[in-house]
Amino acid sequence: MTTAEAPALPAVRPYQHYVYAYPHKTAYRPLPPERALLRELWADEPKSALSLYFHIPFCEVRCGFCNLFTRIGAPDGLTTAYLDALERQAVAVREALGDGARFANAAFGGGTPTFLEAAELERLCDLAEHGLGADLRAVPLSVEASPATATADRLSVLASRGTTRLSLGVQSFVDAEARAAVRPQRRADVEAALARIRDAGIPVLNIDLIYGIEGQTEESWSRSLDAALAWQPEELYLYPLYVRPLTGLGRHHGRPAEEADWDEQRLRLYRHGRDHLLARGYEQVSMRMFRRADAPSTGGEDYACQTDGMVGLGCGARSYTSTLHYSFDYAVDMHRIRAIIDDYTARSTDGFRRADYGWEMNTDDARRRHLLQSLLQAEGMPVTGYRTRFGTAPEDDFAAELDRFHDRGWLDGSTGPGLLRLSPEGLAHSDALGPELFSAAVRERMTAYEPK
């Protein structure tokens, strides 16, 4: 059969799952109590270069696309109660880690960590430093913020406590697009927040933008990109819009009627945004992440935080050991989220000594995770590192998957046998490629998961 006669490959939807960790959180299930003691889970783990993550599940508003674990606002006393619970959890976690634990990087996420007032942020930093022994001024510290909560007093606290990277969720500088994504904000307020962030002197500014919003065009997308570039951010994240169950957009608008047209729009805008940034001195790190070529390296890149040795505190936090990934219960529905937060704030120190929900990792999971997370980076995966870790070759362990990726033009054929790297088209299809590396067991759990 000639090439011209070969059957066409079936079309693959490019936007299936945003994959940044494996297994997916919807694969987690309740853990048997006898298997979940933190002291035992961490006993044999390397603890000389851990990652620390604090989750703050509060936002001033909830964006229409958001399916993160967060609630709108906090009744009087709830943020104090939450920090009290974090302090009790920190006691239990430090006991489990033991005296030899050292942290190599830290992050505050959510939700919106800067929903906390300046004094509460001071307390959060104290919990990291005195409660867990993390030297925030000596390690990379990344913090997420929103324009409305990036106030001068909060930013001053973060800068003085060693924050090296601040990520601002903007999504669009076009007011009509922000409204369409159910993110009520004005460009003038965003610009004012960016000015305050630059005045605070935090070394790395990241700006999050979204493409695929209803009515968005290359012209309006360029306006948002150029408005962001005017601030010379060290990093930019470009996210495709997803409409997920139980979110504001999912409940009231649903997905576009013509999903193929929406896929085409998102791919077109992705390529436009990628080329726009590459032409202006930015390097592509992954499908989503772009870094200014002359930006300082803080050593706390997002990718590094997804390796084993993640210690997560707070309702929406996940923790990763080599044998278990675990967290608290997960929900999107606001009533369920509030109930989970209430349960969290009511726990005693002893209630934090066990993991609640999770996934037990095996060798196959570890291989899939390593390949997935490495391959989705623009620099690719050195094959020798995989061989050294697992004693096998990726082309043997994942022959069928890699053959499919090759046939679709997703692999860079110019690298030689020592490096597995995605082609530009492969990077563009990261959200389709990643899910193809999920195991059958993970897929089964995800399919059985009931959104709540």
Secondary structure as the mmCIF struct_conf table of DSSP 4:
data_model
#
loop_
_struct_conf.conf_type_id
_struct_conf.id
_struct_conf.beg_label_comp_id
_struct_conf.beg_label_asym_id
_struct_conf.beg_label_seq_id
_struct_conf.end_label_comp_id
_struct_conf.end_label_asym_id
_struct_conf.end_label_seq_id
HELX_RH_3T_P HELX_RH_3T_P1 THR A 3 GLU A 5
BEND BEND1 ALA A 6 ALA A 6
HELX_LH_PP_P HELX_LH_PP_P1 PRO A 7 ALA A 11
BEND BEND2 PRO A 14 PRO A 14
BEND BEND3 GLN A 16 GLN A 16
BEND BEND4 TYR A 20 PRO A 23
HELX_RH_3T_P HELX_RH_3T_P2 LYS A 25 ALA A 27
STRN STRN1 ARG A 29 PRO A 30
HELX_LH_PP_P HELX_LH_PP_P2 LEU A 31 PRO A 32
HELX_RH_3T_P HELX_RH_3T_P3 PRO A 33 ARG A 35
STRN STRN2 LEU A 37 LEU A 37
HELX_RH_AL_P HELX_RH_AL_P1 LEU A 38 TRP A 42
TURN_TY1_P TURN_TY1_P1 ALA A 43 ASP A 44
BEND BEND5 GLU A 45 GLU A 45
BEND BEND6 SER A 48 ALA A 49
STRN STRN3 LEU A 50 ILE A 56
STRN STRN4 PHE A 58 CYS A 59
BEND BEND7 GLU A 60 VAL A 61
TURN_TY1_P TURN_TY1_P2 GLY A 64 PHE A 65
BEND BEND8 LEU A 68 PHE A 69
STRN STRN5 ARG A 71 ILE A 72
TURN_TY1_P TURN_TY1_P3 ASP A 76 GLY A 77
HELX_RH_AL_P HELX_RH_AL_P2 LEU A 78 LEU A 97
TURN_TY1_P TURN_TY1_P4 ASP A 99 GLY A 100
STRN STRN6 PHE A 103 GLY A 110
BEND BEND9 GLY A 111 GLY A 111
HELX_RH_3T_P HELX_RH_3T_P4 PRO A 113 PHE A 115
BEND BEND10 LEU A 116 LEU A 116
HELX_RH_AL_P HELX_RH_AL_P3 ALA A 118 ASP A 126
HELX_RH_PI_P HELX_RH_PI_P1 LEU A 127 GLY A 131
TURN_TY1_P TURN_TY1_P5 LEU A 132 LEU A 132
TURN_TY1_P TURN_TY1_P6 LEU A 136 ALA A 138
BEND BEND11 VAL A 139 VAL A 139
STRN STRN7 LEU A 141 ALA A 145
HELX_RH_3T_P HELX_RH_3T_P5 PRO A 147 THR A 149
HELX_RH_AL_P HELX_RH_AL_P4 ALA A 152 SER A 160
TURN_TY1_P TURN_TY1_P7 ARG A 161 GLY A 162
STRN STRN8 ARG A 165 GLN A 171
BEND BEND12 PHE A 173 VAL A 174
HELX_RH_AL_P HELX_RH_AL_P5 ASP A 175 ALA A 180
TURN_TY1_P TURN_TY1_P8 ALA A 181 VAL A 182
HELX_RH_AL_P HELX_RH_AL_P6 ARG A 187 ALA A 200
TURN_TY1_P TURN_TY1_P9 GLY A 201 GLY A 201
BEND BEND13 PRO A 203 PRO A 203
STRN STRN9 VAL A 204 TYR A 211
TURN_TY1_P TURN_TY1_P10 GLU A 214 GLY A 215
HELX_RH_AL_P HELX_RH_AL_P7 GLU A 218 LEU A 229
TURN_TY1_P TURN_TY1_P11 ALA A 230 TRP A 231
BEND BEND14 GLU A 234 GLU A 234
STRN STRN10 GLU A 235 PRO A 240
TURN_TY1_P TURN_TY1_P12 PRO A 245 LEU A 246
BEND BEND15 THR A 247 THR A 247
HELX_RH_AL_P HELX_RH_AL_P8 GLY A 248 HIS A 252
TURN_TY1_P TURN_TY1_P13 HIS A 253 HIS A 253
BEND BEND16 ARG A 255 ARG A 255
BEND BEND17 ALA A 257 ALA A 257
HELX_RH_AL_P HELX_RH_AL_P9 GLU A 259 LEU A 278
TURN_TY1_P TURN_TY1_P14 ALA A 279 GLY A 281
STRN STRN11 TYR A 282 GLN A 284
STRN STRN12 SER A 286 SER A 286
BEND BEND18 MET A 287 ARG A 288
STRN STRN13 MET A 289 ARG A 292
TURN_TY1_P TURN_TY1_P15 ALA A 293 ASP A 294
HELX_LH_PP_P HELX_LH_PP_P3 ALA A 295 SER A 297
BEND BEND19 GLY A 299 GLY A 299
HELX_RH_3T_P HELX_RH_3T_P6 ASP A 302 GLN A 306
BEND BEND20 THR A 307 ASP A 308
STRN STRN14 MET A 310 LEU A 313
BEND BEND21 GLY A 314 GLY A 314
TURN_TY1_P TURN_TY1_P16 CYS A 315 GLY A 316
STRN STRN15 ARG A 318 TYR A 320
BEND BEND22 SER A 322 THR A 323
STRN STRN16 LEU A 324 SER A 327
BEND BEND23 PHE A 328 PHE A 328
BEND BEND24 ASP A 333 ASP A 333
HELX_RH_AL_P HELX_RH_AL_P10 MET A 334 ALA A 346
BEND BEND25 THR A 349 THR A 349
HELX_RH_3T_P HELX_RH_3T_P7 ASP A 350 PHE A 352
BEND BEND26 ARG A 353 ARG A 353
STRN STRN17 ARG A 354 ARG A 354
STRN STRN18 TYR A 357 GLU A 360
HELX_RH_AL_P HELX_RH_AL_P11 THR A 363 LEU A 375
TURN_TY1_P TURN_TY1_P17 LEU A 376 LEU A 376
STRN STRN19 GLN A 377 GLN A 377
TURN_TY1_P TURN_TY1_P18 ALA A 378 GLU A 379
STRN STRN20 MET A 381 PRO A 382
HELX_RH_AL_P HELX_RH_AL_P12 VAL A 383 PHE A 390
BEND BEND27 GLY A 391 THR A 392
HELX_RH_AL_P HELX_RH_AL_P13 PRO A 394 ASP A 397
TURN_TY1_P TURN_TY1_P19 PHE A 398 PHE A 398
HELX_RH_AL_P HELX_RH_AL_P14 ALA A 399 ASP A 407
TURN_TY1_P TURN_TY1_P20 ARG A 408 GLY A 409
STRN STRN21 LEU A 411 LEU A 411
TURN_TY1_P TURN_TY1_P21 GLY A 413 SER A 414
BEND BEND28 THR A 415 THR A 415
TURN_TY1_P TURN_TY1_P22 PRO A 417 GLY A 418
STRN STRN22 LEU A 419 LEU A 420
STRN STRN23 LEU A 422 LEU A 422
HELX_RH_AL_P HELX_RH_AL_P15 PRO A 424 ALA A 428
TURN_TY1_P TURN_TY1_P23 HIS A 429 HIS A 429
HELX_RH_AL_P HELX_RH_AL_P16 SER A 430 LEU A 433
HELX_RH_3T_P HELX_RH_3T_P8 GLY A 434 LEU A 437
BEND BEND29 PHE A 438 PHE A 438
HELX_RH_AL_P HELX_RH_AL_P17 ALA A 440 ALA A 448
#
